[in-house]
Amino acid sequence: MNEHVAEFPPMPETTQAAEGLRRRPWTVAEIEAMVRAGIIAEDERFELIGGEVVPMLPKGGRHEMVKMELNWHFQRTGPSHLWIAQETTLRLDDKSFLEPDFCVFPRSIFPGDMRGHDVLLAIEVADISLSYDRGRKLGVYAAYGIPEVWVIEAASLVTHVHRSLGAEGYRTVFDVAPDASVAAARAEGISFGFAQLGLSPL
């Protein structure tokens, strides 16, 4: 396992266009109102980061297969004191929400009330979204205090583990090979290995 310190720059609150003009940020409440009004389709996939709408890339068949195998495993083996929610909306503040592939948080918390400080582990399955998941999105997770994030490459089945959150991001980052297993540091009872799931790298 190779360990190094991951550093992330501060997240800008709004975006700035090429011509130098500021852009007005959206709020979560405004986005939800547009969905209710039918302006935005309910099944449209995007995230909101600092008021900026970030469209989510389409998911391929390999991504979906890996995610379904993981969900089957977690629902069978996960401890009774934790929720392991698939594709749930993680509201971070009034201008930001993410759509993790999996969120692990205490079962004592109602899913609709979950916020960033409640999450013990976030899991992303990545194919063409790998640079975003390990870049900007990981920086958002760190900024909102999520203590551990796993980013799993759908093709190679390598799991990039990010934990030991500090002021400048995740201090401990290491890779777990597809023939090895990994256990969460804060979410006791959450672990997996692709060998036991019967999945092989492409």
C-alpha positions in Angstrom: 0.0 0.0 0.0 1.4 3.4 -1.0 0.4 6.2 1.4 0.6 10.0 0.8 -1.1 13.2 1.8 -3.9 14.4 -0.4 -4.3 18.2 -0.5 -7.3 20.1 -1.8 -7.7 23.9 -2.5 -10.6 25.8 -0.9 -13.9 25.3 -2.8 -15.1 28.5 -4.5 -18.6 29.5 -3.5 -19.6 30.6 -7.0 -18.2 30.1 -10.5 -16.7 32.7 -12.8 -17.2 32.6 -16.6 -14.4 33.0 -19.2 -15.4 36.7 -19.7 -14.8 37.3 -16.0 -18.5 37.8 -15.1 -19.8 36.2 -11.9 -22.5 33.5 -12.1 -25.5 33.5 -9.7 -25.5 30.3 -7.6 -28.6 28.2 -7.2 -29.8 26.9 -3.9 -31.0 23.4 -3.0 -34.5 24.8 -2.3 -34.6 26.5 -5.8 -33.5 23.3 -7.5 -36.1 21.3 -5.6 -38.8 23.8 -6.5 -37.9 23.5 -10.2 -38.2 19.8 -10.0 -41.6 20.0 -8.4 -42.7 22.5 -11.1 -41.5 20.2 -13.9 -38.8 22.6 -15.1 -36.2 20.0 -14.3 -37.1 16.3 -14.9 -37.2 14.2 -11.7 -34.8 11.6 -13.3 -32.2 14.2 -14.5 -28.9 13.3 -12.9 -26.7 16.2 -11.6 -25.1 17.5 -8.4 -25.0 20.9 -6.9 -21.6 22.2 -5.7 -21.5 25.7 -4.3 -24.6 26.6 -6.2 -23.2 25.3 -9.5 -25.1 22.6 -11.3 -22.7 19.8 -12.3 -24.2 17.2 -14.7 -23.4 13.6 -13.9 -21.8 11.5 -16.6 -23.7 8.5 -18.0 -23.1 5.2 -16.3 -22.0 2.2 -18.3 -22.9 -1.5 -17.9 -19.7 -2.3 -16.0 -20.3 0.5 -13.5 -23.9 -0.8 -12.9 -22.7 -4.4 -12.5 -20.1 -3.5 -9.9 -22.5 -1.3 -8.0 -25.2 -4.0 -7.9 -22.8 -6.6 -6.7 -21.6 -4.3 -4.0 -25.2 -3.5 -3.0 -26.1 -7.2 -2.8 -23.1 -7.8 -0.6 -23.6 -4.8 1.7 -27.3 -5.6 2.2 -26.5 -9.2 3.2 -23.5 -8.5 5.4 -24.0 -4.9 6.8 -24.5 -4.4 10.5 -27.9 -3.7 11.9 -26.8 -0.3 13.4 -25.9 1.2 10.0 -27.8 2.3 6.9 -26.0 1.5 3.6 -28.0 3.7 1.3 -27.5 3.4 -2.5 -27.7 6.6 -4.7 -29.2 8.7 -2.0 -29.0 12.5 -2.0 -26.5 13.9 0.4 -27.5 17.5 1.3 -24.4 19.4 2.5 -25.7 22.9 2.9 -28.2 25.3 1.2 -26.1 25.4 -2.0 -24.7 21.9 -2.3 -25.7 18.3 -2.6 -24.0 15.2 -3.9 -25.3 11.8 -5.2 -22.9 9.2 -3.8 -23.2 5.6 -5.1 -23.3 4.6 -1.4 -23.6 6.4 1.9 -23.0 4.7 5.2 -24.5 6.4 8.3 -26.1 5.5 11.7 -29.5 3.8 11.5 -30.7 6.2 14.2 -30.8 9.0 11.6 -33.7 9.3 9.2 -32.4 9.2 5.6 -34.0 12.5 4.7 -32.3 14.2 7.7 -28.8 12.9 6.8 -26.2 15.6 6.4 -22.4 15.5 5.8 -21.4 15.3 9.4 -23.6 12.1 9.8 -21.8 10.2 7.0 -19.2 7.6 8.2 -18.2 6.4 4.7 -19.0 7.5 1.2 -18.4 5.1 -1.7 -18.1 6.0 -5.4 -17.9 3.5 -8.3 -16.1 5.3 -11.2 -15.4 4.6 -14.8 -15.3 7.7 -17.0 -16.0 9.9 -13.9 -12.8 8.8 -12.2 -11.0 12.2 -12.5 -14.0 14.0 -11.1 -14.6 11.5 -8.3 -10.9 11.7 -7.2 -10.6 15.4 -7.8 -13.3 18.0 -7.3 -15.9 15.6 -5.7 -13.3 14.3 -3.3 -12.5 17.8 -2.3 -16.1 18.5 -1.5 -16.3 15.4 0.7 -13.2 16.6 2.6 -14.5 20.1 2.9 -17.7 18.9 4.5 -16.0 16.5 7.0 -16.8 13.1 5.5 -14.1 11.0 7.3 -13.6 8.3 4.7 -14.2 7.9 1.0 -13.6 4.9 -1.2 -13.4 5.4 -5.0 -13.6 2.1 -6.8 -12.5 1.8 -10.5 -15.1 -0.2 -12.3 -12.7 -1.7 -14.8 -9.6 -2.5 -12.8 -11.5 -3.0 -9.5 -8.8 -1.1 -7.6 -10.2 0.7 -4.6 -8.7 4.1 -3.7 -9.1 4.6 0.0 -9.0 8.1 1.5 -9.1 8.6 5.2 -7.6 10.5 8.2 -9.2 13.8 7.4 -7.2 16.9 8.2 -7.3 20.6 7.5 -5.9 20.1 4.0 -7.7 17.0 2.9 -7.2 13.3 3.5 -3.8 12.6 5.1 -3.9 8.9 4.3 -4.5 7.6 0.8 -3.8 4.1 -0.4 -4.9 1.6 -3.0 -6.4 -1.8 -2.4 -5.9 -4.4 -5.1 -8.9 -6.4 -6.4 -7.6 -9.6 -4.8 -7.5 -8.0 -1.3 -10.1 -6.8 1.1 -10.7 -3.5 2.8 -12.6 -2.6 6.0 -13.9 0.8 6.9 -12.1 2.7 9.7 -15.2 4.5 11.2 -18.1 2.4 9.9 -17.6 -0.8 11.9 -18.7 -3.9 10.1 -18.4 -2.6 6.6 -15.9 -4.5 4.5 -15.7 -6.2 1.1 -13.3 -7.9 -1.3 -13.9 -8.4 -5.0 -12.6 -12.0 -4.8 -15.4 -13.0 -2.6 -17.9 -11.3 -4.9 -16.6 -13.3 -7.8 -15.7 -10.2 -9.9 -12.4 -9.9 -11.9 -10.7 -6.9 -13.4 -11.2 -6.3 -17.1 
